[in-house]
Amino acid sequence: MAGADVAGNYKGVMLCSRPADSAPSAGAVGPAHLSPTLGAPQFRPVGAPPEPLGLNPAKDNAATNVAKAHDEAARRRAAAPNVGHENFLTKHRRWLSEMAKQKAELNDELEATAHAAKEKRRRFS
């Protein structure tokens, strides 16, 4: 069984080539051979501003200081006008009340029309 010694101690299905067990050579290039001292790409979240590595965040920076972010959020909530909580349920209730008013108006109009027709029939006979 010549193929068994190539797979080594891997169990299951391999979908790619097995990496070399030996240490990479000095001239090796590629993502498997990156080291931080040789200029590997630095991790930086997408929304974070580029800052030099090794510096602590400023205390007045609301993006990195949690306490400052909470204070800023509280200040914005206090400054915002209190318009109430507008969600789907309040909108639905408002719509229902408007529909009830329209229905009442239509019923009153139908009653008035029916009463006028009845009165007209009474005067005719």
Disulfide bonds with the S-S distance in Angstrom:
none
